[in-house]
Amino acid sequence: MHLRDLNGYLSELAENNNRPWFIMNKPRYDILREEFLELVTQVIGELGKFDREVKFCNPKKAMFRINRDVRFAHDKSPYKTHFSAAIAPNDLRRPSQAGGPTYYFQLDGHGTLGYGAGEYMPPPHRLRALRNHMVEDAAGFRKALNSRALKATYGSITEEAKLQRPPKGFDPDHEHIEFIKLKSFFVWREVALDLNDPDALLPTIAGGFKDAYPLVQWMRTAKVDEDEQAA
């Protein structure tokens, strides 16, 4: 992928976030979009080497649209200033679509690559399942978190959204209580890209996803109560 071209385009879009500029520069966008599609296809191919559940994901469905949903947003800028994709089994990349761990990455106009995996703000039935799973399989969760590769790349799960007190029904003295209090379960890393070395992009993303795989595997074993999900 031509990283310098993408970086320049997204940087200019951030300064001219309006429909006339976007239409005038649509040919640039179309070329970069096709290049990004190829990158997503390659990422899925690398993922499939160690995670067979996403091996046959549709790269087009994994890609997010550049248009922003501004219906309830204070910021009415019509376009996102990054290219992004989310990869999950059966192309179910959003929490509202039953939930489950997802691989996600994005490229922005500052020359930054962000990537990670997990469940970002999962729906109630998945949130409850993950919390219960931390109690029922405390050793398994501890093992996933203590994976050498995961710790080296991400450190730990981000604490973007967290309750002040333990959720109702959970032992405040449980060894994982600080994680049980979380409302989002995601590992995340941002790195500055070398725009002169586009060949490093794919192995960086694929390697980061492989490092997160122990946590993804553990999350997939969290069972949802069918009655709770139906409700």
Buried (B, 14 or more C-beta within 10 A) or exposed (E): BEBEBBBBBBBBBBEEBEEEBBEEBEEBBEBBBEBBBEBBBBBBEBBBEEBEBBEEBEBEBBBBEBEBEEEEEEEEEEBBBBBBBBBBBBBBBEBEEBBBBBBBBBBBBBBBBBBBBBBBEBBEBBBBBBBBBBBEBEEBBEEBBEBEBBEEBBEEBBEEEEEEEBBEEBEEEBBBBEBBBBBBBBBBBEBEBEBEEBEBBBEBBBBBBBBBBBBBBBBEEBEBEEEEBEE
